Amino acid sequence: MFREHRELISQLKQTDRHFERLFEEHNALDERIAQAEAGQAHLSEQEIETLKKRKLLLKDQIYAILQAKSRA
């Protein structure tokens, strides 16, 4: 995710607790969704869709932070 911002992501994960929490939650959701879609976790389609929407919201928030920090 956001390969062009890899260095900034690494820096923010070490210095910005809010960013780190968003990033960790996004990755945890990604893993949970993948497990559910592979049949390793038992979630309804509605639950999976809810997780995907939350993951997308987090991705948007992460991107907004990256954009703002890139311009600073």
N, C-alpha and C positions, 0 to 999 in steps of 0.2 A: 504494500500500500504506500503510495506516494514516494516512489523510489528516488525521485529528483530532490526530495527533502530528507533523505536518509540521515545526513549529518545533523541537520537542525532537529530532527526527531530525537536522535540520540542525546543531543544537548538538552532539549526540553524535558525529556524523561528524567534527567538527572537534576534539573533545576526548578521545574514547575510541577508541583504536586498535583494540581488540578489536571494538567495535561497528561501526566503519567496515569492518573486514575481513568481518564477517558480512554486512553490508549489500551490499558489493560482490560477494561470492560469490553471494548470493541473486540479485542482478540479472544476473550473468553466467550463472547457471543458467537463469534465466527466458528470456534471449535464446537460449541454446543449445537449450532445449526448443522454443521457438517456431520456430526454424530447422528443427529436426528434423521437427516436425509439419507444416511448410510444404513439406517435401521438399527443403530447401536443405542439409541436413546428413544424412549417412547413418548413422543409429543404429537398432538393433533396438528393437522394442517393449519388450523387457526393459531395455535401456539407458535408454530414455526414462523408464520407470517408476522405475528407480533414481535418476535425476536428479530426478524429481518428489518422491520421498520425501526426498532430501537437501534439496531446496528447502523442503519443508514443515517439516523439522526446523529449518532456519535461520530460517524465519518464526516458528516457536514461540519460538526463542531470542531473536530480535529483540523479539517482543512481550513476553516476560518482562522483558527489560531496560527496555523502555518503561514497563511497568506499575510496576516498582520505582522508576524515576526519577521517574515522575509522582507517586508517593506521598511521595517524599523532600522 
